[in-house]
């Protein structure tokens, strides 16, 4: 593994001394990948929950205008939330492609 700060001119590398922290971009990309994956999954699940809740609220409104308006507002915000989550997913994929890192991979090691 080549360390960015330990690369010498002429593409020569050496083994870092014991106790020197290593990780660099690889560790940062793993952390960002794990956190972003968990947050995107959580946001999608919550948005789907709110969609189902709004649908149930719409069905059980019984023609009441205020309940119907609340259900419509909840449905609108759930769809907007889903669009924002998929937009964030797309942006992370583009950033990962530009910098050649996988920002949406969940890895335990």
C-alpha positions, -999 to +999 in steps of 0.1 A: +000+000+000+014+034-009+009+062+016+004+097+001+027+114+026+053+087+025+058+086-013+093+097-023+104+112-056+109+085-083+079+065-070+100+050-042+081+041-010+092+027+023+075+010+051+063+034+078+078+031+113+058+012+139+032+033+157+028+058+128-009+062+122-020+050+088-053+050+071-054+082+050-080+084+023-089+048+025-101+051+061-119+083+054-137+069+024-148+038+045-161+060+073-180+083+048-193+052+030-206+035+061-223+067+075-238+077+042-251+042+035-268+040+069-283+075+066-296+069+031-312+036+041-327+052+072-341+081+052-357+059+026-373+037+053-386+068+071-399+083+038-417+051+029-432+050+064-445+085+061-459+077+026-478+047+041-490+068+071-502+096+047-521+070+026-537+055+057-546+090+069-561+099+035-582+067+034-595+072+070-602+109+066-638+102+059-643+133+038-631+157+065-614+186+048-588+192+076-578+156+078-576+153+040-554+185+039-531+171+066-528+138+047-521+156+015-494+177+032-478+147+048-478+129+014-463+159-003-435+162+022-428+124+021-424+125-016-401+156-014-380+138+013-377+108-010-366+130-039-340+147-017-326+113-006-323+101-041-307+134-051-281+130-023-275+094-034-269+107-070-246+135-057-225+110-037-222+087-066-210+116-088-185+128-062-173+092-058-168+088-095-149+121-098-125+112-069-124+075-077-136+064-043-167+044-034-186+066-010-216+043-007-202+010+003-207-005+037-176-024+049-169-037+084-131-040+082 
